[in-house]
Amino acid sequence: MHNLSEAQRHINSISRPSGYNSYAWNVTKKIALEAWDCYLEGRRFSRPINYLCKEFYHMITTPEGQSIVPIKGIKRY
């Protein structure tokens, strides 16, 4: 991803998991976009990440499979 528009398309390409309501899914996507914004701008993403849906982790991963936030700060699903 080279810009926020590409990141948004990536995030929106991921389907909402069953059991997630629309509000929770929109919040999840917003946080993923914030992470991409920080990554693309070279800023540190300082929000704690404690999500249990695997789809969120796909949102914050490059197409090459690299996490855009430090792995040590993420509580995995």
DRENPA-3360 file (N, C-alpha, C; in nm, 2 decimals, always signed):
BEGIN
1 = MHNLSEAQ = +0.08/-0.12/+0.00/+0.00/+0.00/+0.00/+0.09/+0.12/+0.00 ~ +0.05/+0.22/-0.08/+0.13/+0.34/-0.09/+0.06/+0.47/-0.05 ~ -0.07/+0.45/-0.03/-0.15/+0.57/+0.02/-0.28/+0.52/+0.09 ~ -0.34/+0.61/+0.15/-0.46/+0.58/+0.24/-0.58/+0.53/+0.15 ~ -0.59/+0.57/+0.03/-0.70/+0.51/-0.05/-0.68/+0.36/-0.08 ~ -0.55/+0.32/-0.11/-0.52/+0.18/-0.12/-0.55/+0.10/+0.00 ~ -0.51/+0.16/+0.12/-0.53/+0.10/+0.25/-0.68/+0.08/+0.27 ~ -0.76/+0.18/+0.24/-0.90/+0.18/+0.26/-0.96/+0.07/+0.17;
9 = RHINSISR = -0.92/+0.05/+0.05/-0.97/-0.05/-0.04/-0.94/-0.19/+0.02 ~ -0.82/-0.20/+0.07/-0.77/-0.33/+0.14/-0.86/-0.36/+0.25 ~ -0.88/-0.26/+0.34/-0.97/-0.28/+0.46/-1.11/-0.32/+0.42 ~ -1.16/-0.25/+0.32/-1.30/-0.27/+0.28/-1.32/-0.40/+0.20 ~ -1.21/-0.46/+0.16/-1.22/-0.59/+0.08/-1.24/-0.71/+0.18 ~ -1.22/-0.68/+0.31/-1.23/-0.79/+0.41/-1.37/-0.80/+0.46 ~ -1.43/-0.91/+0.45/-1.57/-0.93/+0.49/-1.59/-0.93/+0.64 ~ -1.70/-0.88/+0.69/-1.74/-0.88/+0.83/-1.76/-1.02/+0.88;
17 = PSGYNSYA = -1.70/-1.06/+0.99/-1.72/-1.19/+1.04/-1.86/-1.20/+1.10 ~ -1.91/-1.32/+1.10/-2.04/-1.35/+1.16/-2.03/-1.32/+1.31 ~ -2.13/-1.26/+1.37/-2.13/-1.22/+1.51/-2.09/-1.08/+1.53 ~ -2.04/-1.01/+1.43/-2.00/-0.87/+1.45/-2.12/-0.79/+1.40 ~ -2.16/-0.69/+1.48/-2.27/-0.60/+1.43/-2.20/-0.49/+1.34 ~ -2.28/-0.42/+1.27/-2.23/-0.32/+1.18/-2.15/-0.21/+1.25 ~ -2.20/-0.17/+1.37/-2.13/-0.06/+1.45/-1.99/-0.11/+1.49 ~ -1.98/-0.23/+1.54/-1.85/-0.28/+1.59/-1.76/-0.30/+1.47;
25 = WNVTKKIA = -1.81/-0.34/+1.36/-1.73/-0.36/+1.24/-1.68/-0.23/+1.18 ~ -1.76/-0.13/+1.18/-1.72/+0.01/+1.14/-1.61/+0.06/+1.23 ~ -1.62/+0.04/+1.36/-1.52/+0.09/+1.45/-1.39/+0.01/+1.42 ~ -1.40/-0.11/+1.40/-1.28/-0.20/+1.37/-1.21/-0.15/+1.25 ~ -1.28/-0.12/+1.14/-1.23/-0.07/+1.02/-1.16/+0.07/+1.04 ~ -1.23/+0.15/+1.12/-1.17/+0.29/+1.15/-1.04/+0.28/+1.22 ~ -1.03/+0.19/+1.31/-0.90/+0.17/+1.38/-0.79/+0.12/+1.29 ~ -0.83/+0.03/+1.20/-0.73/-0.03/+1.11/-0.68/+0.09/+1.01;
33 = LEAWDCYL = -0.78/+0.17/+0.97/-0.74/+0.28/+0.88/-0.64/+0.38/+0.96 ~ -0.67/+0.40/+1.09/-0.58/+0.49/+1.17/-0.44/+0.43/+1.17 ~ -0.43/+0.29/+1.18/-0.30/+0.23/+1.19/-0.23/+0.25/+1.05 ~ -0.30/+0.23/+0.94/-0.24/+0.25/+0.81/-0.20/+0.40/+0.79 ~ -0.28/+0.49/+0.84/-0.24/+0.63/+0.83/-0.10/+0.66/+0.90 ~ -0.09/+0.60/+1.02/+0.03/+0.62/+1.10/+0.15/+0.55/+1.02 ~ +0.13/+0.43/+0.98/+0.23/+0.36/+0.90/+0.28/+0.43/+0.78 ~ +0.18/+0.48/+0.70/+0.22/+0.55/+0.58/+0.29/+0.69/+0.60;
41 = EGRRFSRP = +0.25/+0.75/+0.72/+0.31/+0.88/+0.75/+0.44/+0.86/+0.84 ~ +0.48/+0.74/+0.87/+0.60/+0.71/+0.95/+0.58/+0.75/+1.10 ~ +0.46/+0.75/+1.14/+0.43/+0.78/+1.28/+0.40/+0.65/+1.36 ~ +0.43/+0.66/+1.49/+0.40/+0.55/+1.58/+0.25/+0.53/+1.60 ~ +0.20/+0.41/+1.59/+0.06/+0.39/+1.62/+0.06/+0.35/+1.77 ~ -0.01/+0.44/+1.85/+0.00/+0.42/+2.00/-0.12/+0.36/+2.06 ~ -0.23/+0.34/+1.98/-0.35/+0.28/+2.04/-0.31/+0.13/+2.08 ~ -0.37/+0.09/+2.20/-0.36/-0.05/+2.23/-0.44/-0.13/+2.14;
49 = INYLCKEF = -0.39/-0.25/+2.09/-0.47/-0.33/+2.00/-0.50/-0.46/+2.08 ~ -0.63/-0.49/+2.10/-0.67/-0.61/+2.17/-0.80/-0.66/+2.10 ~ -0.79/-0.70/+1.98/-0.90/-0.75/+1.90/-0.89/-0.90/+1.89 ~ -1.01/-0.96/+1.89/-1.01/-1.10/+1.88/-1.05/-1.16/+1.75 ~ -1.08/-1.08/+1.65/-1.12/-1.13/+1.52/-1.00/-1.13/+1.43 ~ -0.98/-1.24/+1.37/-0.87/-1.26/+1.28/-0.87/-1.16/+1.16 ~ -0.99/-1.12/+1.12/-1.01/-1.03/+1.01/-0.94/-0.89/+1.04 ~ -0.94/-0.85/+1.16/-0.88/-0.72/+1.20/-0.73/-0.73/+1.17;
57 = YHMITTPE = -0.67/-0.84/+1.20/-0.52/-0.86/+1.18/-0.49/-0.86/+1.03 ~ -0.58/-0.91/+0.95/-0.56/-0.91/+0.81/-0.56/-0.76/+0.76 ~ -0.64/-0.68/+0.82/-0.66/-0.54/+0.78/-0.53/-0.47/+0.81 ~ -0.45/-0.50/+0.91/-0.33/-0.43/+0.95/-0.21/-0.51/+0.90 ~ -0.22/-0.58/+0.80/-0.11/-0.66/+0.74/-0.09/-0.62/+0.60 ~ +0.03/-0.61/+0.55/+0.06/-0.58/+0.41/+0.03/-0.70/+0.33 ~ +0.02/-0.68/+0.20/-0.01/-0.79/+0.11/+0.11/-0.90/+0.11 ~ +0.22/-0.85/+0.16/+0.34/-0.95/+0.17/+0.33/-1.02/+0.31;
65 = GQSIVPIK = +0.23/-0.99/+0.39/+0.22/-1.06/+0.52/+0.29/-1.00/+0.64 ~ +0.33/-0.87/+0.63/+0.40/-0.81/+0.73/+0.30/-0.72/+0.81 ~ +0.31/-0.73/+0.94/+0.22/-0.64/+1.03/+0.27/-0.50/+1.02 ~ +0.18/-0.40/+1.01/+0.22/-0.26/+1.00/+0.24/-0.20/+1.14 ~ +0.20/-0.27/+1.25/+0.23/-0.23/+1.38/+0.32/-0.33/+1.45 ~ +0.39/-0.29/+1.55/+0.48/-0.38/+1.62/+0.40/-0.50/+1.68 ~ +0.45/-0.62/+1.64/+0.38/-0.74/+1.68/+0.38/-0.76/+1.84 ~ +0.48/-0.71/+1.90/+0.49/-0.73/+2.05/+0.38/-0.66/+2.12;
73 = GIKRY = +0.32/-0.55/+2.06/+0.21/-0.48/+2.12/+0.07/-0.53/+2.09 ~ +0.06/-0.64/+2.02/-0.07/-0.69/+1.98/-0.10/-0.82/+2.06 ~ -0.22/-0.82/+2.12/-0.27/-0.94/+2.18/-0.34/-1.01/+2.07 ~ -0.30/-1.13/+2.04/-0.35/-1.21/+1.92/-0.48/-1.28/+1.96 ~ -0.55/-1.32/+1.85/-0.67/-1.39/+1.86/-0.65/-1.54/+1.90;
% end
